Amino acid sequence: MTEAKRPLLHMIGNAHLDPVWLWRWQEGCAEAIGTCWAAIDRLREGEGFIFTKGEAHIYRWIEELEPALFAEIKRYVDEGRWIIVNGWWIQPDCNVPNGESVIRQALYGKAYFLEKFGIEPTTGYNVDSFGHPGTFPMLLRHTGFASYTFMRPGPHEMDLPGELFTWQSPDGSSLPAFRIQDAYNTSKRSTPLSPKIDQHYGHMDKHGHAFMCFYGVGNHGGAPTIDNIEEIEKRIGRGEALAYSDPERFFHEVDTSGLPVVESALQFHAIGCYSVASSLKALNRKAESLLEQAEAASALAHRATGISYPAEQFASLWQIVLFNQFHDTLGGTSIESACLDSERELAGVIAGAEALLNAAVRRLDGTIAPPIEPTDATFVVMNFAGTPSNGLVEAEPWVDKDTETPRLLLDEAGISIPFQYVDPAGKTTGLQRLAFPLTVPAYGYRVLRFAAADKGVSAPGVSFGQPHAGPLKFETDGYLLELCRETGAITRLVNLSNGVELFSGRGHRGVIVDDPSDTWTHGTDRFGFEGRDMTLEGVKLVESGLVRTTIEVTASHGASRLVTTIILPMDGSLPVELRVALDWREQRKLLRLAYPLGGKEFEYEVAGGWDSTPGTGREVPGQRWVRVSAAAHDVALVNDAKYSYAALDGTLYLTAVRSPIFAHHDPIPAEDGARYRYMDQGEQMFSILLQAAPKLDRQEAATLAERLNKPLVTTPHVSRGGTGDHAGQWQPVASEGGMVTALKGAEDGNALIARVLDLSGDGATVALGAEAARVAPRGIATLRLSEDQLVQCDGMERPV
């Protein structure tokens, strides 16, 4: 194609910077400053060069630590030569963060850019993440983005109908997207700029439209070089069809009408990133969940008592979470010291969220009327999720170590609640921990009394369970359980209330599979399925009472040990709980937990919705819940820490842990006898809920996930001056086909903000108090509740 007919090649000067990867964040901070000074040098040297940079966190580092550089950036932003893209706090992983986190990337990132530069980036830009769920166009559109630039999955990982296409979510949201060719950077180790430009001319000749060509030293920063600029100037001087440009200009000028449409997730790349760095991922889940609970409690306390809503404190904690959702951080591909940094930061977020939650809980407790009988051990059970919580609750009311007095557990109406004494956290005399069934409405509470009563039950002594020597068969009114004598796996699990048998083979079976892949697991879309089963060591009967039976199963392989505490409720409408304590000592292996569910269809929660993936053996990312449709029933599997799944021949596999070498990247070989540090060594804990019914919909699966990940808060009831009833809702919620996923104070301080998802696939109706709103099929809605009026907003909390 001649230069006169060839479309324009947009030269994108950038410097992709991993603030954390093969270095700690402190080095990333230094390189951010050095890189941006280098970009300023290029801007000063000529009139044409344009530089592109995103990530609010990087700009905040510079603002705080290098104010002279920040002033220079502002000057060139005003001149239109320094272009801010991305609009997010960082370039995150897109598979592990939940939908609320994705929205907060934009909420805080765009707010920063508006405050400091007076601009709102509308070009989504995430060039190095490891794949995307199919809901991302919806989340991008919901937060004010008009286009998206990415690089992974690459052409060798996913065929696309074009490198410029319309990407559409299941709700119908769409935007033009561009896949970067031949990498986002140039360096001596990769394709130099001159042949890269020629390759891009070939791309344009093939596809017939303009392209973006990215140049500049990246990863560890660096920025475009003088040689880069000279090469471009030389070609401009020859009259070639290329120009200094930026992604916003590209999408403004390129014709996006009639583009091919992609209606799927953009996967797969680096499937190992879903299952490494278990502790990091568990802390991320806890931080997200606890921040959402604390925000809901604080918003409700603000409305109920008039105390100020701590918006700045929440923003600060969220921004730490968002920074640690960077793709090499949360993907687990960084060096060990960087992973430890992230764990410490996320632990700090959890501590901060706990403090904010406690402050709100105490305020809310103060609105409730005082205890009926001051001598009773009275406590409040609070629900800060947007769904009702129905299940077994554990609480440890303080009775001053009195084990002699018989007691009853009474609800707000004085009605006795069945309970049983269970193993207390402290192994000492006199502590009384209870397990009991309870339903608490969304954003509601109930006051309970552990009251002295002649017909009550006295506490037993401390028990550690007894070895079980008989048949490995256990039964409650709700469930029948049988275990395999060789492996400890579940050979039968029957819900006696509805007749559903969950497994068609050995369930919760631990299989150790060889995994010689690097940290990312490059070059494949699946792990092996054949391996060595763990061997049963022993079974204990820990509890058997009015509300549940608890069995502890220990299996091992070599130095690794899998201890599963199986909780069988008396009530078959409640799920079976598997509390897993894993001591992992394998190297370059992975642990699959197998669930032979006879599945025909598999749906996995992703950010802002769900993706359906056929059971072909591919490793897929998923979040809290999986919904499996079998021939005559449905099963929900919910967890509180894991993100990696596969399905094959009807069996769902949870990839619980992998143990590659830290930051090991093919093609560097792992040498026999060399000293390496292996990932995820030692102890970790997580929980799984299993529930089955002839029909179990997504709303029920998601409600189960909310209950596990946002557990009820129990606290002593010490109110003296409150007047509220001993049961109620601080915010009435009703939903048909969907659910409220988050409740927070508005950023402007004048209302409540609710985030709502449709889970039916047909649209949902959600009522907050007397007002109701409709959510589009498979859609998301942000609702502003002010003086009992609901206003539809976007994710930036602006009316739409």
GUKE-858083 format. One record per residue (C-alpha): z, y, x; residue in three letters; residue number from 1. Coordinates in steps of 0.25 Angstrom, whole numbers, m for minus. Layout:
Z	Y	X	res	n
Z	Y	X	Ala	NUM
...
# end
This chain:
Z	Y	X	res	n
0	0	0	Met	1
m4	14	6	Thr	2
7	24	8	Glu	3
1	33	m3	Ala	4
3	22	m14	Lys	5
16	16	m8	Arg	6
29	20	m16	Pro	7
39	28	m8	Leu	8
49	20	1	Leu	9
62	26	m1	His	10
70	26	12	Met	11
85	24	9	Ile	12
93	29	21	Gly	13
107	22	20	Asn	14
118	15	28	Ala	15
124	4	20	His	16
138	3	25	Leu	17
148	m9	22	Asp	18
161	m2	23	Pro	19
167	m16	25	Val	20
161	m29	30	Trp	21
161	m33	45	Leu	22
171	m22	47	Trp	23
183	m16	40	Arg	24
182	m4	30	Trp	25
187	5	42	Gln	26
175	3	50	Glu	27
167	4	37	Gly	28
173	18	35	Cys	29
169	22	49	Ala	30
155	18	47	Glu	31
154	25	34	Ala	32
157	38	41	Ile	33
148	35	53	Gly	34
136	30	44	Thr	35
137	43	35	Cys	36
137	52	48	Trp	37
125	45	53	Ala	38
118	47	39	Ala	39
122	62	40	Ile	40
116	62	54	Asp	41
102	57	49	Arg	42
103	67	37	Leu	43
105	79	47	Arg	44
93	74	56	Glu	45
82	76	46	Gly	46
79	81	32	Glu	47
73	68	25	Gly	48
84	57	27	Phe	49
92	53	15	Ile	50
104	44	16	Phe	51
110	35	5	Thr	52
124	31	4	Lys	53
134	26	m7	Gly	54
148	21	m9	Glu	55
159	31	m12	Ala	56
169	24	m4	His	57
161	28	9	Ile	58
160	42	5	Tyr	59
175	43	2	Arg	60
178	38	16	Trp	61
169	49	22	Ile	62
175	59	13	Glu	63
189	56	18	Glu	64
187	53	32	Leu	65
174	61	36	Glu	66
174	73	28	Pro	67
163	80	37	Ala	68
154	68	34	Leu	69
157	69	19	Phe	70
153	83	19	Ala	71
140	80	26	Glu	72
137	69	16	Ile	73
139	79	4	Lys	74
130	89	10	Arg	75
118	78	11	Tyr	76
122	73	m3	Val	77
120	87	m8	Asp	78
106	88	m1	Glu	79
102	75	m7	Gly	80
100	68	6	Arg	81
113	59	6	Trp	82
112	50	m7	Ile	83
124	44	m13	Ile	84
120	31	m20	Val	85
129	19	m25	Asn	86
139	27	m32	Gly	87
149	16	m30	Trp	88
162	16	m22	Trp	89
156	5	m13	Ile	90
145	m5	m12	Gln	91
152	m17	m19	Pro	92
150	m31	m21	Asp	93
144	m33	m35	Cys	94
149	m47	m38	Asn	95
164	m47	m37	Val	96
168	m33	m42	Pro	97
170	m33	m57	Asn	98
163	m23	m66	Gly	99
174	m13	m66	Glu	100
173	m12	m51	Ser	101
158	m10	m52	Val	102
160	2	m61	Ile	103
171	7	m53	Arg	104
162	7	m41	Gln	105
154	18	m48	Ala	106
165	25	m55	Leu	107
172	28	m42	Tyr	108
160	29	m33	Gly	109
152	39	m42	Lys	110
165	47	m45	Ala	111
166	49	m30	Tyr	112
152	53	m28	Phe	113
152	63	m40	Leu	114
165	69	m35	Glu	115
161	71	m20	Lys	116
146	73	m22	Phe	117
143	76	m36	Gly	118
133	65	m38	Ile	119
133	51	m45	Glu	120
125	40	m38	Pro	121
116	33	m48	Thr	122
110	23	m39	Thr	123
118	10	m37	Gly	124
117	6	m23	Tyr	125
124	m7	m18	Asn	126
115	m13	m7	Val	127
123	m23	0	Asp	128
131	m30	m11	Ser	129
129	m45	m13	Phe	130
123	m46	m27	Gly	131
125	m41	m41	His	132
129	m46	m55	Pro	133
119	m43	m67	Gly	134
128	m33	m73	Thr	135
126	m23	m62	Phe	136
115	m14	m69	Pro	137
125	m12	m80	Met	138
137	m8	m71	Leu	139
127	1	m63	Leu	140
122	8	m76	Arg	141
136	9	m82	His	142
140	17	m70	Thr	143
128	26	m69	Gly	144
119	20	m60	Phe	145
104	20	m62	Ala	146
99	11	m50	Ser	147
104	1	m40	Tyr	148
100	m3	m26	Thr	149
105	m16	m20	Phe	150
100	m26	m10	Met	151
107	m40	m13	Arg	152
103	m50	m18	Pro	153
91	m49	m8	Gly	154
77	m54	m11	Pro	155
80	m68	m5	His	156
92	m69	m14	Glu	157
86	m64	m28	Met	158
72	m62	m32	Asp	159
70	m49	m40	Leu	160
57	m45	m47	Pro	161
57	m32	m38	Gly	162
66	m25	m29	Glu	163
66	m13	m39	Leu	164
70	m18	m52	Phe	165
78	m15	m65	Thr	166
91	m22	m65	Trp	167
97	m25	m78	Gln	168
110	m30	m83	Ser	169
113	m39	m95	Pro	170
117	m27	m103	Asp	171
104	m20	m101	Gly	172
108	m10	m91	Ser	173
98	m9	m80	Ser	174
94	0	m68	Leu	175
83	m1	m57	Pro	176
88	m8	m45	Ala	177
82	m9	m31	Phe	178
84	m21	m21	Arg	179
84	m16	m6	Ile	180
74	m23	3	Gln	181
77	m27	17	Asp	182
91	m22	18	Ala	183
98	m9	15	Tyr	184
99	m5	30	Asn	185
91	m5	43	Thr	186
95	m8	57	Ser	187
91	m15	70	Lys	188
96	m28	64	Arg	189
88	m27	51	Ser	190
75	m22	48	Thr	191
72	m9	55	Pro	192
67	2	46	Leu	193
52	2	50	Ser	194
49	m12	46	Pro	195
58	m10	34	Lys	196
50	1	29	Ile	197
37	m7	30	Asp	198
44	m18	23	Gln	199
47	m9	11	His	200
33	m4	11	Tyr	201
30	m18	8	Gly	202
40	m19	m3	His	203
34	m7	m10	Met	204
20	m12	m8	Asp	205
25	m25	m15	Lys	206
33	m19	m26	His	207
25	m7	m29	Gly	208
37	3	m29	His	209
46	11	m20	Ala	210
57	5	m12	Phe	211
69	9	m5	Met	212
70	6	10	Cys	213
85	6	15	Phe	214
87	10	30	Tyr	215
99	14	38	Gly	216
109	6	46	Val	217
119	m1	37	Gly	218
130	m11	34	Asn	219
139	m5	45	His	220
133	9	41	Gly	221
124	17	51	Gly	222
115	25	42	Ala	223
100	27	45	Pro	224
96	29	59	Thr	225
87	40	66	Ile	226
77	29	68	Asp	227
77	26	53	Asn	228
74	41	50	Ile	229
63	42	61	Glu	230
56	30	55	Glu	231
56	35	41	Ile	232
52	49	46	Glu	233
40	43	54	Lys	234
35	35	41	Arg	235
37	48	32	Ile	236
29	55	42	Gly	237
18	45	41	Arg	238
17	47	26	Gly	239
23	34	22	Glu	240
29	32	8	Ala	241
44	33	12	Leu	242
55	43	11	Ala	243
69	45	13	Tyr	244
76	42	m1	Ser	245
88	36	m8	Asp	246
90	26	m19	Pro	247
92	37	m30	Glu	248
78	43	m26	Arg	249
72	29	m26	Phe	250
76	25	m40	Phe	251
73	39	m45	His	252
58	38	m40	Glu	253
55	23	m41	Val	254
49	19	m54	Asp	255
59	10	m61	Thr	256
52	7	m74	Ser	257
46	m6	m76	Gly	258
54	m13	m65	Leu	259
57	m28	m66	Pro	260
71	m31	m73	Val	261
81	m40	m66	Val	262
92	m44	m76	Glu	263
101	m52	m67	Ser	264
112	m52	m57	Ala	265
107	m49	m43	Leu	266
112	m61	m35	Gln	267
114	m68	m26	Phe	268
118	m64	m12	His	269
130	m69	m3	Ala	270
136	m78	m14	Ile	271
148	m81	m4	Gly	272
153	m67	m7	Cys	273
158	m71	m21	Tyr	274
168	m81	m15	Ser	275
173	m76	m1	Val	276
185	m66	1	Ala	277
193	m72	m11	Ser	278
205	m64	m8	Ser	279
197	m51	m9	Leu	280
190	m55	m21	Lys	281
203	m59	m28	Ala	282
209	m45	m24	Leu	283
197	m38	m29	Asn	284
198	m45	m43	Arg	285
213	m42	m43	Lys	286
211	m27	m40	Ala	287
200	m26	m50	Glu	288
208	m32	m61	Ser	289
221	m25	m58	Leu	290
215	m12	m57	Leu	291
208	m14	m71	Glu	292
222	m18	m76	Gln	293
229	m6	m70	Ala	294
219	4	m75	Glu	295
220	m2	m89	Ala	296
235	m1	m89	Ala	297
235	13	m83	Ser	298
225	18	m93	Ala	299
233	12	m104	Leu	300
246	18	m98	Ala	301
239	32	m97	His	302
236	32	m112	Arg	303
249	26	m116	Ala	304
258	35	m108	Thr	305
250	46	m103	Gly	306
252	43	m88	Ile	307
241	47	m79	Ser	308
230	36	m77	Tyr	309
229	34	m61	Pro	310
214	35	m60	Ala	311
214	39	m46	Glu	312
223	28	m42	Gln	313
214	18	m49	Phe	314
202	24	m43	Ala	315
208	22	m29	Ser	316
211	8	m31	Leu	317
197	5	m37	Trp	318
190	11	m25	Gln	319
198	2	m16	Ile	320
193	m10	m24	Val	321
179	m5	m25	Leu	322
178	m3	m10	Phe	323
183	m17	m8	Asn	324
172	m22	m17	Gln	325
162	m18	m6	Phe	326
152	m30	m5	His	327
156	m35	8	Asp	328
171	m33	5	Thr	329
172	m40	m9	Leu	330
161	m50	m5	Gly	331
170	m55	6	Gly	332
160	m53	18	Thr	333
168	m44	26	Ser	334
176	m47	39	Ile	335
190	m52	36	Glu	336
197	m39	40	Ser	337
189	m32	30	Ala	338
192	m42	19	Cys	339
207	m40	22	Leu	340
206	m25	21	Asp	341
200	m27	7	Ser	342
211	m37	3	Glu	343
221	m27	7	Arg	344
214	m15	m1	Glu	345
212	m23	m13	Leu	346
227	m28	m13	Ala	347
231	m13	m12	Gly	348
222	m10	m25	Val	349
229	m22	m32	Ile	350
243	m16	m28	Ala	351
239	m2	m33	Gly	352
233	m7	m46	Ala	353
246	m15	m48	Glu	354
254	m2	m46	Ala	355
245	6	m56	Leu	356
246	m6	m66	Leu	357
261	m6	m65	Asn	358
262	9	m68	Ala	359
254	8	m80	Ala	360
261	m5	m85	Val	361
275	2	m84	Arg	362
269	14	m92	Arg	363
264	5	m102	Leu	364
276	m3	m103	Asp	365
284	10	m106	Gly	366
276	12	m119	Thr	367
282	m1	m125	Ile	368
295	m1	m133	Ala	369
307	m7	m125	Pro	370
310	m21	m124	Pro	371
316	m27	m137	Ile	372
328	m34	m130	Glu	373
331	m28	m116	Pro	374
337	m41	m111	Thr	375
324	m48	m113	Asp	376
314	m50	m101	Ala	377
304	m41	m108	Thr	378
290	m39	m102	Phe	379
276	m34	m106	Val	380
263	m41	m104	Val	381
251	m31	m103	Met	382
236	m33	m103	Asn	383
228	m23	m96	Phe	384
214	m30	m99	Ala	385
205	m27	m110	Gly	386
205	m41	m115	Thr	387
217	m48	m122	Pro	388
225	m58	m113	Ser	389
228	m71	m119	Asn	390
234	m82	m110	Gly	391
246	m86	m102	Leu	392
255	m76	m96	Val	393
265	m77	m85	Glu	394
277	m68	m84	Ala	395
291	m68	m77	Glu	396
301	m59	m85	Pro	397
313	m56	m78	Trp	398
326	m62	m83	Val	399
335	m60	m71	Asp	400
333	m75	m67	Lys	401
340	m80	m80	Asp	402
335	m94	m82	Thr	403
346	m98	m91	Glu	404
343	m90	m104	Thr	405
332	m96	m113	Pro	406
321	m86	m116	Arg	407
309	m84	m125	Leu	408
297	m76	m123	Leu	409
295	m67	m135	Leu	410
283	m58	m138	Asp	411
283	m43	m144	Glu	412
286	m49	m158	Ala	413
297	m58	m153	Gly	414
289	m71	m154	Ile	415
291	m81	m144	Ser	416
280	m84	m134	Ile	417
279	m98	m128	Pro	418
281	m98	m113	Phe	419
285	m107	m101	Gln	420
292	m104	m88	Tyr	421
282	m105	m76	Val	422
284	m105	m61	Asp	423
289	m91	m57	Pro	424
283	m83	m46	Ala	425
297	m82	m39	Gly	426
302	m96	m35	Lys	427
317	m93	m38	Thr	428
327	m95	m49	Thr	429
326	m88	m62	Gly	430
312	m82	m62	Leu	431
306	m85	m76	Gln	432
290	m85	m77	Arg	433
284	m87	m90	Leu	434
270	m91	m95	Ala	435
266	m88	m109	Phe	436
254	m86	m118	Pro	437
251	m72	m122	Leu	438
240	m63	m127	Thr	439
240	m48	m124	Val	440
229	m39	m129	Pro	441
220	m31	m121	Ala	442
227	m19	m115	Tyr	443
240	m24	m122	Gly	444
254	m29	m120	Tyr	445
265	m37	m125	Arg	446
280	m36	m123	Val	447
287	m50	m121	Leu	448
301	m54	m120	Arg	449
307	m65	m112	Phe	450
319	m66	m121	Ala	451
332	m74	m121	Ala	452
333	m83	m132	Ala	453
341	m95	m136	Asp	454
328	m103	m140	Lys	455
321	m99	m127	Gly	456
318	m107	m114	Val	457
326	m106	m101	Ser	458
319	m105	m88	Ala	459
317	m118	m79	Pro	460
319	m118	m65	Gly	461
308	m115	m54	Val	462
298	m126	m54	Ser	463
286	m128	m44	Phe	464
279	m139	m52	Gly	465
280	m154	m51	Gln	466
269	m163	m44	Pro	467
261	m170	m55	His	468
259	m185	m53	Ala	469
254	m190	m66	Gly	470
240	m189	m72	Pro	471
233	m176	m69	Leu	472
232	m172	m84	Lys	473
239	m160	m90	Phe	474
239	m155	m104	Glu	475
243	m144	m113	Thr	476
240	m140	m127	Asp	477
228	m132	m122	Gly	478
223	m140	m110	Tyr	479
221	m154	m104	Leu	480
219	m154	m89	Leu	481
216	m166	m80	Glu	482
215	m165	m65	Leu	483
207	m173	m54	Cys	484
217	m182	m45	Arg	485
207	m180	m33	Glu	486
204	m165	m33	Thr	487
214	m159	m43	Gly	488
202	m153	m51	Ala	489
202	m152	m66	Ile	490
196	m165	m72	Thr	491
198	m161	m86	Arg	492
202	m147	m93	Leu	493
202	m148	m108	Val	494
205	m136	m117	Asn	495
213	m144	m128	Leu	496
212	m132	m138	Ser	497
197	m132	m139	Asn	498
193	m145	m133	Gly	499
185	m139	m121	Val	500
184	m147	m108	Glu	501
182	m137	m97	Leu	502
177	m146	m86	Phe	503
167	m157	m85	Ser	504
172	m161	m72	Gly	505
182	m157	m61	Arg	506
186	m143	m64	Gly	507
193	m133	m54	His	508
188	m143	m43	Arg	509
189	m137	m29	Gly	510
177	m140	m21	Val	511
176	m136	m6	Ile	512
162	m133	m2	Val	513
156	m131	12	Asp	514
152	m116	13	Asp	515
145	m113	27	Pro	516
140	m100	22	Ser	517
143	m86	27	Asp	518
153	m76	20	Thr	519
142	m71	11	Trp	520
135	m85	9	Thr	521
121	m80	12	His	522
108	m88	9	Gly	523
113	m96	m3	Thr	524
116	m94	m18	Asp	525
126	m106	m19	Arg	526
137	m114	m12	Phe	527
138	m129	m12	Gly	528
145	m136	m23	Phe	529
148	m149	m16	Glu	530
161	m150	m8	Gly	531
175	m156	m6	Arg	532
184	m157	m18	Asp	533
198	m153	m16	Met	534
209	m164	m16	Thr	535
220	m164	m26	Leu	536
234	m163	m19	Glu	537
243	m162	m31	Gly	538
246	m158	m45	Val	539
259	m151	m50	Lys	540
263	m149	m65	Leu	541
269	m135	m63	Val	542
271	m131	m78	Glu	543
271	m137	m92	Ser	544
276	m129	m103	Gly	545
273	m122	m116	Leu	546
262	m113	m112	Val	547
255	m120	m100	Arg	548
255	m132	m90	Thr	549
252	m129	m76	Thr	550
247	m138	m65	Ile	551
246	m136	m50	Glu	552
234	m143	m43	Val	553
233	m143	m28	Thr	554
220	m148	m21	Ala	555
216	m147	m7	Ser	556
205	m148	4	His	557
209	m148	18	Gly	558
218	m136	20	Ala	559
214	m129	7	Ser	560
222	m131	m6	Arg	561
218	m127	m20	Leu	562
230	m126	m29	Val	563
227	m124	m44	Thr	564
237	m121	m54	Thr	565
232	m125	m68	Ile	566
238	m118	m80	Ile	567
235	m125	m93	Leu	568
239	m117	m105	Pro	569
245	m123	m118	Met	570
235	m115	m126	Asp	571
221	m119	m124	Gly	572
216	m106	m128	Ser	573
221	m101	m114	Leu	574
213	m104	m101	Pro	575
217	m113	m90	Val	576
222	m106	m78	Glu	577
219	m111	m64	Leu	578
228	m104	m53	Arg	579
222	m107	m40	Val	580
229	m106	m26	Ala	581
219	m109	m15	Leu	582
222	m111	m1	Asp	583
209	m111	6	Trp	584
207	m116	20	Arg	585
192	m120	21	Glu	586
182	m113	30	Gln	587
167	m111	26	Arg	588
170	m118	13	Lys	589
171	m114	m2	Leu	590
179	m119	m13	Leu	591
173	m121	m27	Arg	592
181	m123	m39	Leu	593
172	m131	m49	Ala	594
173	m130	m64	Tyr	595
163	m140	m71	Pro	596
162	m133	m84	Leu	597
149	m139	m89	Gly	598
144	m124	m89	Gly	599
130	m121	m94	Lys	600
131	m106	m92	Glu	601
140	m98	m83	Phe	602
143	m83	m84	Glu	603
151	m75	m73	Tyr	604
158	m62	m75	Glu	605
152	m51	m66	Val	606
154	m36	m65	Ala	607
152	m31	m79	Gly	608
148	m44	m86	Gly	609
144	m57	m83	Trp	610
132	m65	m76	Asp	611
127	m78	m81	Ser	612
123	m87	m70	Thr	613
117	m101	m71	Pro	614
124	m113	m65	Gly	615
115	m116	m53	Thr	616
125	m116	m42	Gly	617
123	m102	m37	Arg	618
136	m95	m33	Glu	619
138	m83	m42	Val	620
147	m71	m42	Pro	621
157	m70	m54	Gly	622
170	m63	m57	Gln	623
181	m67	m66	Arg	624
175	m76	m77	Trp	625
165	m87	m78	Val	626
161	m91	m92	Arg	627
154	m105	m93	Val	628
147	m111	m105	Ser	629
147	m126	m106	Ala	630
141	m134	m117	Ala	631
151	m133	m127	Ala	632
161	m123	m122	His	633
163	m111	m113	Asp	634
173	m109	m101	Val	635
178	m97	m94	Ala	636
183	m97	m80	Leu	637
190	m85	m75	Val	638
196	m82	m61	Asn	639
204	m70	m55	Asp	640
198	m70	m41	Ala	641
184	m77	m39	Lys	642
170	m73	m40	Tyr	643
161	m85	m35	Ser	644
155	m95	m44	Tyr	645
144	m106	m46	Ala	646
140	m115	m57	Ala	647
132	m128	m55	Leu	648
130	m140	m65	Asp	649
140	m134	m75	Gly	650
151	m132	m65	Thr	651
157	m118	m62	Leu	652
161	m116	m48	Tyr	653
171	m106	m43	Leu	654
169	m103	m28	Thr	655
184	m100	m25	Ala	656
183	m97	m10	Val	657
174	m98	2	Arg	658
178	m97	17	Ser	659
167	m92	25	Pro	660
169	m84	38	Ile	661
173	m70	36	Phe	662
160	m61	37	Ala	663
151	m72	42	His	664
137	m69	40	His	665
125	m79	42	Asp	666
118	m82	51	Pro	667
130	m81	60	Ile	668
134	m95	62	Pro	669
149	m100	60	Ala	670
152	m107	73	Glu	671
160	m120	73	Asp	672
174	m117	80	Gly	673
173	m102	79	Ala	674
185	m95	74	Arg	675
182	m88	60	Tyr	676
190	m82	49	Arg	677
187	m89	36	Tyr	678
188	m82	22	Met	679
197	m85	11	Asp	680
207	m94	19	Gln	681
221	m96	13	Gly	682
226	m94	m1	Glu	683
221	m88	m13	Gln	684
224	m88	m28	Met	685
215	m87	m40	Phe	686
216	m91	m55	Ser	687
205	m96	m64	Ile	688
206	m97	m80	Leu	689
198	m108	m87	Leu	690
195	m107	m102	Gln	691
185	m115	m111	Ala	692
182	m114	m126	Ala	693
170	m118	m134	Pro	694
166	m104	m134	Lys	695
172	m94	m123	Leu	696
164	m81	m122	Asp	697
164	m71	m111	Arg	698
174	m62	m117	Gln	699
184	m73	m117	Glu	700
180	m76	m102	Ala	701
182	m62	m98	Ala	702
195	m60	m106	Thr	703
200	m72	m98	Leu	704
196	m66	m85	Ala	705
203	m53	m89	Glu	706
216	m61	m92	Arg	707
216	m67	m78	Leu	708
212	m55	m70	Asn	709
220	m45	m77	Lys	710
232	m53	m81	Pro	711
243	m48	m90	Leu	712
253	m38	m84	Val	713
268	m42	m87	Thr	714
279	m32	m85	Thr	715
293	m30	m88	Pro	716
295	m22	m101	His	717
304	m11	m97	Val	718
300	0	m107	Ser	719
311	9	m112	Arg	720
304	20	m120	Gly	721
291	14	m125	Gly	722
288	13	m140	Thr	723
276	3	m140	Gly	724
276	m10	m146	Asp	725
279	m23	m138	His	726
264	m27	m139	Ala	727
251	m19	m140	Gly	728
239	m14	m134	Gln	729
238	m1	m126	Trp	730
223	m1	m129	Gln	731
217	m10	m140	Pro	732
204	m17	m136	Val	733
195	m26	m144	Ala	734
182	m31	m139	Ser	735
171	m40	m145	Glu	736
162	m46	m135	Gly	737
167	m38	m123	Gly	738
179	m33	m116	Met	739
186	m21	m110	Val	740
186	m24	m95	Thr	741
193	m11	m90	Ala	742
202	0	m95	Leu	743
204	12	m87	Lys	744
207	27	m87	Gly	745
195	36	m88	Ala	746
192	43	m74	Glu	747
193	56	m81	Asp	748
207	52	m86	Gly	749
204	55	m101	Asn	750
202	41	m107	Ala	751
202	26	m105	Leu	752
190	19	m100	Ile	753
186	5	m104	Ala	754
176	m4	m98	Arg	755
170	m15	m108	Val	756
160	m26	m106	Leu	757
152	m35	m116	Asp	758
155	m49	m114	Leu	759
147	m55	m126	Ser	760
133	m52	m121	Gly	761
131	m46	m135	Asp	762
139	m33	m134	Gly	763
153	m30	m136	Ala	764
162	m21	m144	Thr	765
175	m16	m138	Val	766
186	m8	m145	Ala	767
196	1	m138	Leu	768
206	5	m149	Gly	769
198	9	m161	Ala	770
185	12	m154	Glu	771
175	2	m151	Ala	772
163	2	m142	Ala	773
151	m7	m140	Arg	774
147	m14	m127	Val	775
132	m18	m125	Ala	776
129	m32	m123	Pro	777
133	m36	m109	Arg	778
137	m22	m106	Gly	779
148	m13	m101	Ile	780
154	m1	m107	Ala	781
164	9	m102	Thr	782
172	15	m114	Leu	783
180	28	m113	Arg	784
192	28	m123	Leu	785
198	42	m126	Ser	786
206	45	m139	Glu	787
201	32	m145	Asp	788
187	35	m143	Gln	789
177	26	m135	Leu	790
166	32	m127	Val	791
156	24	m120	Gln	792
155	28	m105	Cys	793
148	23	m92	Asp	794
156	17	m81	Gly	795
158	31	m75	Met	796
165	34	m88	Glu	797
155	44	m93	Arg	798
151	43	m108	Pro	799
137	37	m111	Val	800
# end
